[in-house]
Amino acid sequence: MSQPPSVAIIGAGMSGLSAATRLRQADLQVTLFDKSRGSGGRMSSKRTELGTFDMGTQYFTARDPAFAAAVAQWRSAGWVAEWQPRLFRYDENGLAPSSDQQQRFVGSPRMTALSRGLLGDLPLHSNTRIEQLQRSDQQWSLLDSEGKRYGPFDYVIVAIPPAQALPLIRDAAALAAPAAQTEMEPGWAVALAFSASLNLPFDAVFVRSGPLDWVAREASKPGRVEAETWVLQSSPRWAHAHLDSEPQAVIGELLGALQTMLDAPLPAPTFQHAHRWLYARPAAISDWGALAAPAQGLYTCGDWCLGGRLEAAWLSGQHAAKALLDAT
Ligand SMILES: Cc1cc2nc3c(=O)[nH]c(=O)nc-3n(C[C@H](O)[C@H](O)[C@H](O)COP(=O)(O)OP(=O)(O)OC[C@H]3O[C@@H](n4cnc5c(N)ncnc54)[C@H](O)[C@@H]3O)c2cc1C
């Protein structure tokens, strides 16, 4: 019997995991590579003694029927749960309850529970930054930053943000040209813990004025440790202007913005941590789904191919897997 086609997937964030699970279902041999310690990408959680903080994806919604069906399975598996925050909005008129009725989900007990669940027993080379793809005899080899070679593989899916993907896909114009024109926006995320309850009337706020974009109380999410832990996220515009700021300065400014929003001083946090995202979200929405160079057995996917949300990343991975399966 002939071997099933082999596929290397570079990037184990939502889009790479989505493609991997779909291709595994079709009995292809899938191997994932990620430069980080584990899977999840921007669906990231920081673990501390005070509980976890979701530093990337805050929650997700499910509008597409296929994605909604996948979310229903993930709920049954216990990887995700519905989150019903007391939601407010803040703008130049001040703070007020939000009328947004959207159903929201989060990984439980942390956002990375979802990536862990999706990864399952799929093979992942973590701490492995792929720097080069080489093609010979209709197959691909991968070279990492240490010069180590992997392969050969019949197909490659590059499931990483466009600036990082470009060096790998530059010889495939159908992939490289859209990637080169895609701009990603940065963001700062700050984790804070306080020794006592702040007694605020909300669990999360859409912020539409000043440096902040979003504020959420971690413990209001299902499965979290009961603690006064918060995540603040900056607006992309503010992050652009503060890309090279020191983390301590960012914490001070975003904490100050929170106090301005509350119109009240806050106690000193007992824990604080800042994370900069260089490629937080695409600046504009695209409708490519995924990009394919079938003659070369090369595909690329990611939220930037469809639109800045976890759902888009999952759908993009499904598009890449379908395009690849259509070519086998
Ligand atoms: C701060 C923030 C808040 C967000 N909030 C929300 C939200 O509330 N709701 C929502 O729906 N979406 C949100 N998003 C967007 C959502 O997180 C992304 O759309 C989604 O996670 C993108 O998945 P992806 O697979 O396209 O990319 P990524 O998650 O970026 O995955 C790419 C992976 O590739 C790896 N990688 C990169 N280069 C290489 C290389 N050369 N070799 C090997 N591995 C490599 C990276 O380590 C990473 O793991 C947020 C994003 C951020 C940053």
The ligand as a MOL file (V3000), in Angstrom:
LIG
                    3D

  0  0  0     0  0            999 V3000
M  V30 BEGIN CTAB
M  V30 COUNTS 53 58 0 0 0
M  V30 BEGIN ATOM
M  V30 1 C -4.0560 41.0280 21.7570 0
M  V30 2 C -4.9780 40.2560 20.8540 0
M  V30 3 C -6.3260 40.1660 21.1570 0
M  V30 4 C -7.1810 39.4530 20.3180 0
M  V30 5 N -8.4880 39.3270 20.6760 0
M  V30 6 C -9.2970 38.5760 19.9080 0
M  V30 7 C -10.6380 38.3490 20.3240 0
M  V30 8 O -11.0630 38.8020 21.3860 0
M  V30 9 N -11.4390 37.6050 19.5090 0
M  V30 10 C -10.9810 37.0430 18.3560 0
M  V30 11 O -11.7400 36.3460 17.6730 0
M  V30 12 N -9.7000 37.2240 17.9650 0
M  V30 13 C -8.8590 37.9660 18.7200 0
M  V30 14 N -7.5650 38.1570 18.3410 0
M  V30 15 C -7.1380 37.6100 17.0420 0
M  V30 16 C -6.8300 36.1090 17.1240 0
M  V30 17 O -5.9950 35.8570 18.2200 0
M  V30 18 C -6.1470 35.7020 15.8310 0
M  V30 19 O -6.9980 36.0360 14.7400 0
M  V30 20 C -5.8120 34.2190 15.7120 0
M  V30 21 O -5.3360 33.6950 16.9230 0
M  V30 22 C -4.7720 34.0690 14.6030 0
M  V30 23 O -4.4190 32.7070 14.4030 0
M  V30 24 P -3.3710 32.3340 13.2720 0
M  V30 25 O -3.2350 30.8670 13.2440 0
M  V30 26 O -3.7450 33.0280 12.0200 0
M  V30 27 O -1.9830 32.9970 13.7030 0
M  V30 28 P -1.1140 32.8690 15.0380 0
M  V30 29 O -1.9780 32.6110 16.2110 0
M  V30 30 O -0.2340 34.0730 15.0600 0
M  V30 31 O -0.2390 31.5520 14.8040 0
M  V30 32 C 0.9740 31.5700 14.0860 0
M  V30 33 C 1.9830 30.6660 14.7690 0
M  V30 34 O 3.1350 30.5730 13.9340 0
M  V30 35 C 4.2970 30.5720 14.7250 0
M  V30 36 N 5.3850 31.0340 13.8440 0
M  V30 37 C 5.5650 32.2520 13.2750 0
M  V30 38 N 6.6500 32.2440 12.4670 0
M  V30 39 C 7.1470 30.9810 12.5180 0
M  V30 40 C 8.2610 30.3370 11.8880 0
M  V30 41 N 9.0650 30.9810 11.0230 0
M  V30 42 N 8.5060 29.0300 12.1660 0
M  V30 43 C 7.7060 28.3530 13.0260 0
M  V30 44 N 6.6280 28.9200 13.6520 0
M  V30 45 C 6.3670 30.2070 13.3990 0
M  V30 46 C 3.9620 31.4880 15.8890 0
M  V30 47 O 4.7570 31.1610 17.0280 0
M  V30 48 C 2.4790 31.1770 16.1210 0
M  V30 49 O 2.3110 30.1490 17.0810 0
M  V30 50 C -6.6750 38.8350 19.1570 0
M  V30 51 C -5.3100 38.9080 18.8660 0
M  V30 52 C -4.4660 39.6060 19.7150 0
M  V30 53 C -2.9810 39.6310 19.4290 0
M  V30 END ATOM
M  V30 BEGIN BOND
M  V30 1 1 1 2
M  V30 2 1 2 3
M  V30 3 2 2 52
M  V30 4 2 3 4
M  V30 5 1 4 5
M  V30 6 1 4 50
M  V30 7 2 5 6
M  V30 8 1 6 7
M  V30 9 1 6 13
M  V30 10 2 7 8
M  V30 11 1 7 9
M  V30 12 1 9 10
M  V30 13 2 10 11
M  V30 14 1 10 12
M  V30 15 2 12 13
M  V30 16 1 13 14
M  V30 17 1 14 15
M  V30 18 1 14 50
M  V30 19 1 15 16
M  V30 20 1 16 17
M  V30 21 1 16 18
M  V30 22 1 18 19
M  V30 23 1 18 20
M  V30 24 1 20 21
M  V30 25 1 20 22
M  V30 26 1 22 23
M  V30 27 1 23 24
M  V30 28 2 24 25
M  V30 29 1 24 26
M  V30 30 1 24 27
M  V30 31 1 27 28
M  V30 32 2 28 29
M  V30 33 1 28 30
M  V30 34 1 28 31
M  V30 35 1 31 32
M  V30 36 1 32 33
M  V30 37 1 33 34
M  V30 38 1 33 48
M  V30 39 1 34 35
M  V30 40 1 35 36
M  V30 41 1 35 46
M  V30 42 1 36 37
M  V30 43 1 36 45
M  V30 44 2 37 38
M  V30 45 1 38 39
M  V30 46 1 39 40
M  V30 47 2 39 45
M  V30 48 1 40 41
M  V30 49 2 40 42
M  V30 50 1 42 43
M  V30 51 2 43 44
M  V30 52 1 44 45
M  V30 53 1 46 47
M  V30 54 1 46 48
M  V30 55 1 48 49
M  V30 56 2 50 51
M  V30 57 1 51 52
M  V30 58 1 52 53
M  V30 END BOND
M  V30 END CTAB
M  END
